[in-house]
Amino acid sequence: MTEQAAPTTMHIGELADRTGLSNRTIRHYDEVGLLHPSGRTEGGFRLYTDTDLARLLIIRRMKPLGFTLEQMAELLAVVDALEAADNDDDDDDRARLRGQLDEYIRDTEERRAKLEQHLGMADEFLGILRDR
């Protein structure tokens, strides 16, 4: 039997540095249930793992696309359930979860297309202003 090394951990400050988010924002995501620290020090300081970092990066990418906190929580639940379903033999459950993920993919594609359209309008507007 091989021993698994304990996951490396980081304090909230390092997590904030690695994601570009503030400590306050990370604490808020903890308060609303999107991201919980994987552990705490004896002194009560939050400890995060690379898995927590990956989860936070998903949240960070959803925010500017206009997803609500509820939608973020739902997607994270789907992602977590899909990872757990990889160890199950329940093909129906996996297909249902995959369908939910596909809905988020379609929604994200639509949001991206709208942003691309807005970017085009911004470029056009900049051109008008620069021509003045």
Secondary structure, 3 states (H helix, E strand, C coil): CCCCCCCCCECHHHHHHHHCCCHHHHHHHHHCCCCCCCEECCCCCEEECHHHHHHHHHHHHHHHHCCCHHHHHHHHHHHHHHHHHCCCCCHHHHHHHHHHHHHHHHHHHHHHHHHHHHHHHHHHHHHHHHCC
